[in-house]
Amino acid sequence: MTKTPMQLIQDVIEHGGAIVSSNDASLIEIANAEACGRFAVNADGFGFVRRTKEWLEYVKSREGLLTVAQPATPDTSKPIPYMGPPRVSLD
């Protein structure tokens, strides 16, 4: 359920946490926040997440697991070795 920013502010007052821009949140956090009613979008289309202490503890406990799935940055310091012409069979 997507909320308004004012509803999200009211949730922070009642339940605690911090409001962060969706630009500062991972896709997993945004999806979780939306599913749990901690996501808001303003009239200009900017998204906000109410980040909870429980979410931060969850991420910290799975830090190694969550970072494994992140795309690796290619190593551009070394040239890619030439492997010869492509071997294509037209059979």
JOTARA-V526244 format. One record per run of one state. SS is the DSSP state (H for helix, E for strand, - for the rest). FROM is the first residue (numbers start at 0). TO is the last residue. If there is no record, write none. Layout:
ss | from | to
SS | FROM | TO
SS | FROM | TO
This chain:
ss | from | to
- | 0 | 0
E | 1 | 2
- | 3 | 3
H | 4 | 14
- | 15 | 16
E | 17 | 20
H | 21 | 23
- | 24 | 25
H | 26 | 34
- | 35 | 37
E | 38 | 40
- | 41 | 45
E | 46 | 50
- | 51 | 51
H | 52 | 60
- | 61 | 61
H | 62 | 67
- | 68 | 90
